Amino acid sequence: MARTDTSARFALPPFFLVSNALIWISAVIVMGILSYYINESNGTVGNHIIYEEVISVLTVAFFLISFFIGTYPGYILLFNVIFSYLWLVSVVFTAEDWSSDYASALSHTVEAFSFIAFFFLLFNVIYDWHFGYRGSVRTTSAV
């Protein structure tokens, strides 16, 4: 029997396009500010800043790829789930480190944009689960 699923996706839906762009822009902003902090600290930075920098760099690199693999619902869902957990930890680290009144404006900016990246990644997971799988397992035969 031939495959009956004719709703192939050839491009990112508008929600994914805007959401991925916002995630990428947030990661670029976080990466830039944290790079400035690392440069100004003369090599004495904590592990949280290094973790947040690595996650933002990986997001900048891999989310360029997500614009191309967005046509495959299973791959982008796994991609978003992994990065949503990584950004959740980053949000916790920034909240733990910089949620005080004496923190600078740049620190609060890192905290805000880390939350924006996590928030849109979470919505990507929910939306892709609904859009790609409709909340149930699809069985198609390609015999």
Solvent accessible surface area in square Angstrom, and as a share of the most:
residue,aa,sasa,rsa
1,M,163,0.73
2,A,79,0.61
3,R,151,0.55
4,T,96,0.56
5,D,56,0.29
6,T,129,0.75
7,S,80,0.52
8,A,67,0.52
9,R,35,0.13
10,F,178,0.74
11,A,70,0.55
12,L,22,0.11
13,P,17,0.11
14,P,108,0.68
15,F,73,0.31
16,F,0,0.00
17,L,90,0.45
18,V,90,0.52
19,S,0,0.00
20,N,0,0.00
21,A,36,0.28
22,L,66,0.33
23,I,0,0.00
24,W,74,0.26
25,I,81,0.41
26,S,2,0.01
27,A,0,0.00
28,V,51,0.30
29,I,55,0.28
30,V,0,0.00
31,M,51,0.23
32,G,41,0.39
33,I,21,0.11
34,L,0,0.00
35,S,47,0.30
36,Y,110,0.42
37,Y,43,0.16
38,I,51,0.26
39,N,111,0.57
40,E,100,0.45
41,S,30,0.19
42,N,135,0.69
43,G,66,0.64
44,T,112,0.65
45,V,39,0.23
46,G,41,0.40
47,N,129,0.66
48,H,49,0.22
49,I,29,0.15
50,I,76,0.39
51,Y,58,0.22
52,E,0,0.00
53,E,25,0.11
54,V,72,0.41
55,I,6,0.03
56,S,0,0.00
57,V,65,0.37
58,L,64,0.32
59,T,0,0.00
60,V,24,0.14
61,A,52,0.40
62,F,81,0.34
63,F,0,0.00
64,L,89,0.44
65,I,80,0.40
66,S,0,0.00
67,F,61,0.25
68,F,162,0.67
69,I,48,0.24
70,G,0,0.00
71,T,30,0.18
72,Y,121,0.46
73,P,32,0.20
74,G,32,0.31
75,Y,144,0.55
76,I,0,0.00
77,L,20,0.10
78,L,107,0.53
79,F,29,0.12
80,N,0,0.00
81,V,46,0.26
82,I,87,0.44
83,F,12,0.05
84,S,9,0.06
85,Y,139,0.53
86,L,52,0.26
87,W,0,0.00
88,L,70,0.35
89,V,60,0.34
90,S,0,0.00
91,V,23,0.13
92,V,80,0.46
93,F,46,0.19
94,T,0,0.00
95,A,42,0.32
96,E,118,0.53
97,D,55,0.28
98,W,32,0.11
99,S,69,0.45
100,S,32,0.21
101,D,153,0.79
102,Y,198,0.75
103,A,20,0.15
104,S,60,0.39
105,A,80,0.62
106,L,75,0.38
107,S,6,0.04
108,H,78,0.35
109,T,41,0.24
110,V,0,0.00
111,E,37,0.16
112,A,49,0.38
113,F,54,0.22
114,S,0,0.00
115,F,102,0.42
116,I,58,0.30
117,A,0,0.00
118,F,31,0.13
119,F,81,0.34
120,F,47,0.19
121,L,0,0.00
122,L,73,0.36
123,F,81,0.34
124,N,0,0.00
125,V,29,0.16
126,I,97,0.49
127,Y,68,0.26
128,D,0,0.00
129,W,124,0.44
130,H,112,0.50
131,F,62,0.26
132,G,1,0.01
133,Y,59,0.22
134,R,139,0.51
135,G,48,0.46
136,S,63,0.41
137,V,134,0.77
138,R,108,0.40
139,T,125,0.73
140,T,62,0.36
141,S,49,0.32
142,A,82,0.63
143,V,149,0.86
